[in-house]
Amino acid sequence: MTETKPIQPVLPDGNGGFTSCPELLTEQEAIRYLRLDVDGPEKPALTLRYYRERGLLNGTRVGRRVRYRREELDRLLERLTVDHRSA
């Protein structure tokens, strides 16, 4: 029996490649993780703030900066996902 390895999450590196995705992401990494930088809003940082202010996304303050846990970003995607089968 062959043991399968879990798929490691990756993050677009901005140069057409990918890099491993950390558990705690900076604002720019979160933007890339959610692909807001590709055909997304004009100001993706404001979109993250909008999601935080509406209670859809939890940020973690580390020093003076807000960071995003990858599981929180995944949870946001689940909340925003529309089930088109029932529509």
LINCOR-V484767 format. One record per residue. N is the residue number from 1. RES is the residue in one small letter. SS is DSSP state (H for helix, E for strand, C for the rest). D_LAST is the distance of its C-alpha to the last C-alpha in whole Angstrom. Layout:
# LINCOR-V484767
<<N,RES,SS,D_LAST> <N,RES,SS,D_LAST>>
This chain:
# LINCOR-V484767
<<1,m,C,41> <2,t,C,40> <3,e,C,39> <4,t,C,36> <5,k,C,36> <6,p,C,33> <7,i,C,31> <8,q,C,33> <9,p,C,31> <10,v,E,32> <11,l,E,32> <12,p,E,32> <13,d,C,36> <14,g,C,36> <15,n,C,38> <16,g,C,36> <17,g,C,36> <18,f,E,35> <19,t,E,37> <20,s,E,36> <21,c,C,34> <22,p,C,36> <23,e,C,34> <24,l,E,35> <25,l,E,34> <26,t,C,35> <27,e,H,33> <28,q,H,34> <29,e,H,33> <30,a,H,30> <31,i,H,29> <32,r,H,29> <33,y,H,28> <34,l,C,24> <35,r,C,25> <36,l,C,25> <37,d,C,29> <38,v,C,27> <39,d,C,25> <40,g,C,24> <41,p,C,26> <42,e,C,29> <43,k,C,30> <44,p,H,29> <45,a,H,31> <46,l,H,30> <47,t,H,26> <48,l,H,27> <49,r,H,29> <50,y,H,26> <51,y,H,24> <52,r,H,27> <53,e,H,28> <54,r,C,25> <55,g,C,25> <56,l,C,22> <57,l,C,25> <58,n,C,29> <59,g,C,32> <60,t,E,35> <61,r,E,38> <62,v,E,41> <63,g,C,44> <64,r,C,43> <65,r,E,40> <66,v,E,36> <67,r,E,35> <68,y,E,32> <69,r,E,31> <70,r,H,29> <71,e,H,27> <72,e,H,26> <73,l,H,25> <74,d,H,23> <75,r,H,22> <76,l,H,21> <77,l,H,19> <78,e,H,17> <79,r,H,16> <80,l,H,15> <81,t,C,13> <82,v,C,9> <83,d,C,7> <84,h,C,5> <85,r,C,6> <86,s,C,4> <87,a,C,0>>
